[in-house]
Amino acid sequence: MAIVRHESNKVYSKVVEANGVVTTAGIIPSDLNGDAKAQTAEVLREIDRLLAICGTDKSKVISATIWLNDIRHREAMNEAWMAWVGGEANAPVRACVEAKLVDPRMLVEIQVVAVK
C-alpha cells in the first residue's frame, strides 16, 4: 500500500492519502480576526483545496472532528458547516468538542477523513 503525504514539514503533513482514504491534519484559520462563522468558512475552503489535491471532494467526507475554543461558537460554526456540507445526503459522522486551541484568537480547528 502506497502512502502519499502532501505539504509536509518536520512536524506533520497537511493531508495524507493511503489505500483510498484521505485524511487531513487539523486545519486552522490563518485570519484570526474573524468570528467563528468566518473562521470556519476559511478552514472549509482550505479543506476543499486539500481534498482536491488528492482527487476527492467534500461529498466524500465520511468523518469530521471539530474543535471549538468555546462551545458557545457551535451555532455560528454550524452555519458555515451546513452551507459547506450541502444537506443530509453529504453529512459525515462528526464530533464537535470544546478545546483549548493554540492561540486564543483561534476559534475553530477541523480535521476530516474522506474516501477517493
DRENMI-32030 format. One line per 2 residues: number of its first residue (from 1); their letters; for each residue z, y, x of N, C-alpha, C. Coordinates in nm, 2 decimals, padded with zeros to 4 digits. Atoms other than C-alpha are relative to their C-alpha. Example, Ala and Ser with C-alpha at 12.3 -4.5 7.8 and 13.67 -1.06 7.14 Angstrom:
residues 2
1) AS) 00.00 -00.12 00.09 00.78 -00.45 01.23 00.00 00.12 00.09  00.00 -00.11 -00.09 00.71 -00.11 01.37 00.08 00.11 -00.08
end
This chain:
residues 116
1) MA) 00.00 -00.12 00.08 00.00 00.00 00.00 00.00 00.12 00.09  00.01 -00.13 -00.08 -00.10 00.34 00.14 00.09 00.10 -00.06
3) IV) -00.08 -00.11 00.04 00.14 00.63 00.12 -00.07 00.12 00.06  00.06 -00.12 -00.04 -00.02 00.97 00.13 00.10 00.12 -00.02
5) RH) -00.09 -00.12 00.01 00.20 01.28 00.20 -00.08 00.13 00.01  00.07 -00.13 -00.01 00.08 01.63 00.13 00.10 00.11 00.02
7) ES) -00.08 -00.12 -00.02 00.22 01.96 00.25 00.14 -00.03 00.06  -00.13 00.04 -00.06 00.48 01.81 00.47 00.05 00.09 00.11
9) NK) -00.06 -00.07 -00.11 00.72 01.97 00.71 00.10 -00.09 00.06  -00.10 00.09 -00.06 01.01 01.84 00.92 00.10 -00.06 -00.10
11) VY) -00.10 00.04 00.09 01.23 01.81 00.62 -00.05 -00.09 -00.12  00.04 00.07 00.11 01.02 01.69 00.33 -00.15 00.02 -00.02
13) SK) 00.14 -00.02 00.04 00.67 01.66 00.17 00.01 00.06 -00.14  00.00 -00.06 00.13 00.59 01.87 -00.14 -00.04 -00.10 -00.11
15) VV) 00.05 00.10 00.09 00.41 01.58 -00.30 -00.05 -00.13 00.07  00.03 00.12 -00.06 00.36 01.21 -00.22 -00.07 -00.09 -00.10
17) EA) 00.08 00.10 00.08 00.11 00.95 -00.35 00.03 -00.14 00.05  -00.02 00.13 -00.04 00.19 00.58 -00.35 -00.03 -00.10 -00.12
19) NG) 00.03 00.10 00.10 00.04 00.29 -00.55 -00.02 00.06 -00.14  00.04 -00.06 00.13 -00.10 00.51 -00.82 00.11 00.09 -00.06
21) VV) -00.11 -00.08 00.05 00.22 00.71 -00.86 00.01 00.13 00.09  -00.01 -00.13 -00.07 00.26 01.08 -00.76 00.13 00.06 -00.03
23) TT) -00.14 -00.05 00.01 00.60 01.23 -00.70 00.01 00.13 00.07  -00.02 -00.13 -00.07 00.67 01.60 -00.63 00.15 00.01 00.05
25) AG) -00.14 -00.04 -00.04 00.97 01.73 -00.45 00.05 00.09 -00.11  -00.05 -00.10 00.09 01.20 01.96 -00.64 -00.07 00.13 00.03
27) II) 00.08 -00.12 -00.02 00.98 02.27 -00.69 00.08 00.12 -00.05  -00.08 -00.12 00.03 01.14 02.61 -00.68 -00.09 00.12 -00.01
29) PS) 00.08 -00.13 00.01 01.01 02.96 -00.77 00.00 00.07 00.13  00.00 -00.09 -00.12 00.91 03.19 -00.49 00.04 00.14 -00.04
31) DL) -00.04 -00.13 00.05 00.96 03.50 -00.71 00.13 -00.02 -00.07  -00.13 00.02 00.05 01.33 03.51 -00.77 00.05 00.12 -00.09
33) NG) -00.03 -00.12 00.08 01.32 03.84 -00.97 -00.02 -00.03 -00.15  00.03 00.03 00.14 01.20 03.68 -01.30 00.12 -00.07 -00.07
35) DA) -00.10 00.07 00.08 01.41 03.54 -01.58 -00.04 -00.15 00.00  00.02 00.15 -00.01 01.43 03.16 -01.64 -00.14 -00.04 -00.06
37) KA) 00.14 00.04 00.05 01.11 03.15 -01.85 -00.10 00.03 00.10  00.10 -00.03 -00.10 00.91 03.33 -01.58 00.01 -00.09 00.12
39) QT) -00.01 00.09 -00.11 01.05 03.12 -01.30 -00.05 -00.14 -00.03  00.05 00.13 00.04 00.98 02.81 -01.50 -00.15 -00.01 00.00
41) AE) 00.15 00.00 00.00 00.62 02.91 -01.56 -00.06 00.00 00.14  00.05 00.00 -00.14 00.57 02.98 -01.19 00.02 -00.14 00.06
43) VL) -00.02 00.13 -00.05 00.72 02.64 -01.10 -00.10 -00.10 -00.06  00.09 00.09 00.07 00.50 02.46 -01.35 -00.14 00.03 00.05
45) RE) 00.13 -00.03 -00.06 00.19 02.64 -01.21 -00.01 -00.07 00.14  00.00 00.07 -00.13 00.28 02.50 -00.87 -00.01 -00.15 -00.01
47) ID) 00.01 00.14 00.03 00.33 02.16 -01.01 -00.14 -00.04 -00.04  00.15 00.02 00.04 -00.02 02.18 -01.17 -00.08 -00.01 00.13
49) RL) 00.08 -00.01 -00.13 -00.16 02.27 -00.82 00.03 -00.13 00.08  -00.04 00.12 -00.08 00.03 01.98 -00.65 -00.06 -00.13 -00.06
51) LA) 00.06 00.12 00.06 -00.08 01.72 -00.91 -00.15 00.00 00.02  00.14 -00.01 -00.02 -00.44 01.84 -00.88 -00.04 -00.05 00.14
53) IC) 00.03 00.04 -00.14 -00.43 01.78 -00.50 -00.01 -00.16 00.00  -00.01 00.15 00.00 -00.35 01.41 -00.59 -00.09 -00.06 -00.11
55) GT) 00.10 00.05 00.10 -00.62 01.38 -00.86 00.06 -00.04 -00.13  -00.06 00.02 00.13 -00.39 01.39 -01.16 00.04 00.13 -00.06
57) DK) -00.04 -00.12 00.07 -00.25 01.64 -01.41 00.12 -00.02 -00.09  -00.13 00.01 00.08 00.04 01.72 -01.64 00.00 -00.10 -00.11
59) SK) 00.01 00.10 00.11 -00.09 01.49 -01.91 00.04 -00.14 00.04  -00.04 00.13 -00.06 00.00 01.20 -01.68 00.14 00.00 00.06
61) VI) -00.14 00.00 -00.05 00.36 01.31 -01.60 00.08 -00.09 -00.09  -00.08 00.10 00.07 00.59 01.03 -01.70 00.15 00.03 00.00
63) SA) -00.15 -00.03 -00.02 00.93 01.17 -01.58 00.02 00.14 00.06  -00.03 -00.13 -00.05 01.08 01.51 -01.51 00.15 00.02 00.01
65) TI) -00.14 -00.04 -00.02 01.41 01.63 -01.37 00.01 00.15 00.02  -00.01 -00.15 00.00 01.51 01.99 -01.43 00.14 00.04 00.03
67) WL) -00.13 -00.06 -00.04 01.80 02.17 -01.26 00.00 00.14 -00.04  -00.02 -00.14 00.03 01.92 02.50 -01.40 00.13 00.05 00.06
69) ND) -00.12 -00.05 -00.07 02.17 02.72 -01.22 00.11 00.03 -00.11  -00.10 -00.03 00.12 02.33 02.79 -01.57 -00.07 -00.07 -00.12
71) IR) 00.06 00.07 00.11 02.26 02.56 -01.86 -00.03 00.09 -00.12  00.04 -00.10 00.11 02.25 02.87 -02.09 -00.14 00.04 00.02
73) HR) 00.14 -00.04 -00.02 01.90 02.92 -01.94 -00.09 -00.11 -00.07  00.08 00.11 00.06 01.78 02.60 -02.12 -00.10 00.04 -00.10
75) EA) 00.09 -00.04 00.11 01.63 02.77 -02.42 -00.12 00.08 00.06  00.11 -00.08 -00.06 01.42 03.02 -02.21 -00.08 -00.09 00.09
77) MN) 00.08 00.09 -00.08 01.32 02.74 -01.97 -00.09 -00.09 -00.09  00.07 00.09 00.09 01.22 02.52 -02.27 -00.12 00.07 -00.06
79) EA) 00.12 -00.07 00.06 00.98 02.80 -02.40 -00.12 -00.02 00.10  00.11 00.03 -00.10 00.78 02.77 -02.08 -00.04 -00.14 00.01
81) WM) 00.02 00.14 -00.01 00.82 02.40 -02.06 -00.09 -00.06 -00.12  00.07 00.05 00.12 00.70 02.33 -02.42 -00.15 00.05 00.00
83) AW) 00.14 -00.05 -00.01 00.39 02.55 -02.37 -00.08 -00.08 00.10  00.07 00.08 -00.11 00.31 02.36 -02.05 -00.03 -00.14 -00.04
85) VG) 00.01 00.14 00.04 00.37 02.01 -02.19 -00.11 -00.01 -00.10  00.11 00.00 00.09 00.14 02.09 -02.48 00.02 -00.10 -00.12
87) GE) -00.03 00.08 00.12 00.31 01.88 -02.75 00.06 -00.14 00.03  -00.06 00.13 -00.01 00.47 01.54 -02.82 -00.08 -00.10 00.07
89) AN) 00.09 00.10 -00.05 00.17 01.34 -02.71 00.01 00.00 00.16  -00.01 00.00 -00.15 00.23 01.45 -02.34 00.14 00.01 00.05
91) AP) -00.14 -00.02 -00.04 00.61 01.48 -02.34 00.05 -00.12 00.08  -00.06 00.11 -00.08 00.76 01.28 -02.05 00.15 -00.02 -00.03
93) VR) -00.14 00.01 00.01 01.11 01.14 -02.03 00.05 00.12 00.09  -00.05 -00.12 -00.07 01.33 01.42 -01.90 00.15 00.01 00.01
95) AC) -00.14 -00.03 -00.01 01.67 01.51 -01.77 00.01 00.15 00.04  -00.02 -00.14 -00.03 01.80 01.87 -01.76 00.15 00.02 00.02
97) VE) -00.14 -00.02 -00.03 02.12 01.95 -01.59 00.03 00.13 00.07  -00.04 -00.12 -00.07 02.32 02.24 -01.46 00.04 -00.04 00.14
99) AK) -00.03 00.03 -00.14 02.35 02.25 -01.08 00.00 00.13 00.08  00.00 -00.11 -00.09 02.43 02.49 -00.81 -00.12 -00.01 00.09
101) LV) 00.13 00.00 -00.07 02.09 02.58 -00.66 00.02 00.08 00.13  -00.01 -00.05 -00.14 02.02 02.70 -00.30 00.03 00.15 00.00
103) DP) -00.01 -00.14 00.00 02.00 03.07 -00.39 00.05 00.04 -00.14  -00.05 -00.04 00.13 02.20 03.23 -00.68 -00.10 00.07 -00.09
105) RM) 00.11 -00.06 00.08 01.88 03.41 -00.79 -00.09 -00.10 -00.05  00.08 00.11 00.04 01.71 03.08 -00.83 00.05 -00.06 -00.13
107) LV) -00.05 00.04 00.13 01.74 02.98 -01.19 -00.04 -00.14 -00.04  00.06 00.13 00.04 01.53 02.66 -01.21 -00.06 -00.07 00.12
109) EI) 00.07 00.08 -00.09 01.41 02.37 -01.00 -00.05 -00.12 -00.08  00.05 00.11 00.08 01.18 02.09 -01.13 -00.07 -00.10 00.09
111) QV) 00.06 00.11 -00.08 01.07 01.76 -00.99 -00.07 -00.09 -00.11  00.07 00.09 00.10 00.81 01.53 -01.17 -00.06 -00.12 00.07
113) VA) 00.07 00.12 -00.04 00.66 01.19 -01.14 -00.11 -00.02 -00.10  00.12 00.01 00.08 00.31 01.13 -01.26 -00.08 -00.13 00.04
115) VK) 00.09 00.11 -00.04 00.06 00.84 -01.26 -00.14 00.06 00.02  00.13 -00.05 -00.02 -00.30 00.88 -01.15 -00.10 -00.04 -00.11
end
